[in-house]
Amino acid sequence: IDPYARGDFFLSFGEEGVNLEEGYITFTALPAGFVAKVGKMRSAFGKVNTMHNHVLPWVDRPLVTNNLVGGEDGLDDAGVSVEHIIPAPKGIFLEATGQLFRGDSGDAQHPLFRASTKSDVSAVAHLRTYKDITESTNVDIGFSYGRGHNDAGSNFLTQLYGIDATLRWKPLRRSIYHSFVSRGEFIWSQRQQPPFEQRAFGFYTSADYQLGRRWFLGGRYDHSDRSEFANLTDQGASAVLTYWPSEFSQVRGQYRFTHYAGNIDTHELLMQVQFSLGAHGAHPF
């Protein structure tokens, strides 16, 4: 836009037409090193919620995302976000983010926050720390909190607590075509609803190994209660194989087994083909 602000817009084209996934203005030249965003954006809660579908290492999203964090849409709303890098000991990166949203998040099948009045806003806070362990290995850890009113009414709140961790290994001096990434998120949900508050827990853990220049092999384990019925628990496991013909395209296959509450088992084979046109910016690290 100008030397002090940048605009980012992400559109998706589906069966229901064109959808604005994100559209926000970032102000990069604020005093004291603050960075602010205004518009519609994915919140900074955890790791997976910040990712668009095309940058996920799987075809789908983890069960805990569907059950506790608003499904496919997740924590995605119009509002304002402020970020600041906090002074920390040498070798440690520390960043704090605070966000305030209009109060509507989640999709129709997995409602999360609902604003019955204009004052029913939602809030998210995230603290991220990053450190290089060696020249080939680094670790990224985050702590998240989310709060908003839910579809039971203005007097009922949903609160989310999250911990995410990512471990990366890439020995650039020895082998540029081998790498390993391990991820995990643990999320606790407290949902107020009649007659009793529901306290649910869920997590996923995953690992991805680069076999060679173009091939990646990965796996993921899922476990999650349901936000409205915390006594119901779903579990699952996936195996993923990805082939990158080039930096601008990828072909991915995923076998997914899911054991839903009520002794319902499903076996699914998911396929995905992606490609990019034109210049493609770097993804968030």
N, C-alpha and C positions, 0 to 999 in steps of 0.2 A: 504494500500500500504506500508506505513512505519509509524513511530510515528508522522510524520509531515504532512501526507496527507492521504485522504480517497477517494475511488472511489465509485460512485453510478451509477447504470445503471437500467433503467426501460424499459422493452420490452413488446409490446402488440402483440397478435396473432389474426389476423382478416381474412376476406375473401380475402384481397389483400396480405396476407403473414405476415411476421414478420416486425414490425416497432419499431424503437428506439424512444421511447417517450422522454426519458432524458438519458444523459450520460455525467457525468462531474467529475472532480477532485476537491476536496475541500482541501485547504491548511489552516490548523487550528493553525499553530504555527508562524504566521507572527508577526513582531514587533508591539508594541503599541496596541495589542489586536485586530488587523484587521483579518478578515477571507475572503479568496478569493476563487472563483469558476471559473473554466475554462472548457468549453465544451458546449454541447447542453442542455438547461434547460428551464423550464417555468419561465417567468419573475416574479418579485416581485410586479407587478401591482395589487393592491387590494387583495381580499381574494380568490374568486372563481378561478381566473386564476392560482393560485399556486397549486390548488388541482387536483390530478388525479381523473378519473371518479369513481374509487372504494371507494374513501373516501368522495364523495359528499353526503349530506343528502337527495338527491333527485335522481330520475332515470335520469333526463335530466339536462341541464344547463339553467339558466335564459335567458329570451329574450334579455336582455341588453348585455349578453355575445355574443350571435349570431349576434346582430345588430351592436354593436359598438366595440367589443373587439376580432374580428377575428374568431368567430364561435367555433366549437369543438376544433380546435387546439389552438386558442387564441394567446396570446403573448408568443410564443415558438420558440426559435432560438438559434443559436450558438454564443457564445460570452464570455464575462468575467463579473464577479460580485464581488463587494467588499462590505463587511458589517462591521459595527463598532457600538459598544454600547457606547452611549453618556452619560457622567455624568449628572445625574438628581437629583432632590430633593428626599429625603428618601421616599421609598414606590412607586416610579414610575420607570418603565423600559422604556428606550428610545433607539431605534435602527434605524440607518440610513443605507440605501442600495443604491448604485449606480451601474448601469449596462450599458454595451455597447454591442450591437449585430450587426451581419452581415447585417441585414436590411430586412429580409424576414419573415413575420409573418402573421397568418391567413390561412384559408383554401380557396379552389377554389370558394365556394359559398359566403364566407364572407372575402374578401381580406382586410387586414389592412395596413401592411407596405410592400413595394416592392422596392428592390434595383436594379435600372437600371444600375448603375455603382458601382465599388468597394468602392467609397467614400460615397455612400448613406447608411450610417450606421443609426441605430436607438438607442435611449437611453431611459432608464427608471430610475426614482428615487422614493424611497419610504421611508416614515418616519412612524415608528410604536411606539405607546405608550401604555403601559399596566399598570393597577393599580388594586389591591385588594380593593374593597369597604368594604366588611366584610369578615369573614372567609368562608362564603358560596357564595359570589357574587364577580365577577370581570368584568371589562370592558376593551375592546381592541379596539383602534381606530387607523386608518391608513390614510395617505394622499399620493396620488400617482400622478405621472406625466409621460407621455410617449410621445415620439416624433419620427417621421420617415417619409420617403418619401412614397408616395402611388402609385398605379398603373396608375395614370394619367401622371406620368413622374417625372424626377429628380427635376423639378422646383416646384413640388406640395407637400406640407407637410400635414400630419395628426397629430394633437396634441390631447392627451387625458388627462383629469383631473379627479381624483377620490377621493372619501371619503368612507371609509368602517368602520363599527362599529359592534362589537359583544359583547353581554351581556350574561354572563353565571351565572347560579344559581344551586348549588348542596349542600344541607345541609347534610354533611357527618356525623354529630353527631346525627341527628334525623332520617334520612331516606336515606340509600345509594342507594335505587332503585327508587328514584325520582329526576328529574333534569329538567332544562329548559334552552334553548338556543335561543336567538333572534339575527338575523343577518340582515344586510342591506348594500347595496352599491349604491352609487349615482355617475354616470359617465357623463361627458360632453365631446363631441367630436367636434373638428373643423377640417373639411376636405376641403382642397383647391382643387378645380376642376373647369374646364370650364363649364358654363360661370360664376358661382357664388360659393362662399364658402358656404359649408353646415355646419350649427351648430345644432347639435342634442343632446338630453338629454335622459337618461334612468336610471331606478333604479329597484331594487327588495327589498322586505322585507320578512322575513320568521321567523317562530317560530316553535320550536320542544319541545315537552313535553314527558318526560319518564313516562309512565303509571305504569310500574312495572319493574320487573327484566329484562324481555325480550321484552317488547312492547314499541314502540315509536309512537306518533301521531304528525303530523306536517302539516303546510300549508305555501303557498308562494303566494305573489302577484307580478306580473310583469307589467312594463310599459316601453316602449322604442320606441323612434324615430328610423329611419333608417339612417345610416351614409351617404349614397349617395343621399337619398331623405328625408330630414329632415322634410318635411311636411307630411310624412306618419308615422303613429303611431300604434304600436301593443300593445295589452294588454292581460293579462292572469291571471289565478288563478289555484292553484293546492292544492289537499289534499293528504297527504302521510301517509301510515301506514307501519311500519317496525317491523319485528319479528327477533330477534337474537336467534337462537337455541344455539349458543355458541359464544365465542369470535372470532372464525374462520369462521363463516358463517352468512349470513343474507338473509332474504326474504323480498322484498319490493314491495308494490303496490302503484300506483299513478294515481289519476284521474286528468286530465289536460284539462281546458277549455281555448281556445285562441280566441280572437277577433282580426283578422288581419285587416290592413287598406284595405278599399274597401268593408267593411261589409261581410267579410268571417269569419264564425265561425266554430271552430272544437271542438269536444269532443273526448278525447282519454283516454284509459286505458292502462297504462304502467306497465309491470311486470319485476322484476329483481331478480335474484338469484346469490349470490356471495359466494365464499369460498376461503380460503387461505390454502396453503400447506406448512408445515414446520414452522420454526421460523419466526415471523412477528414482525418487529420493530415498535416502537411507531410512531404515526403520529405527524406532527408538531402541536403545541398548538396554 
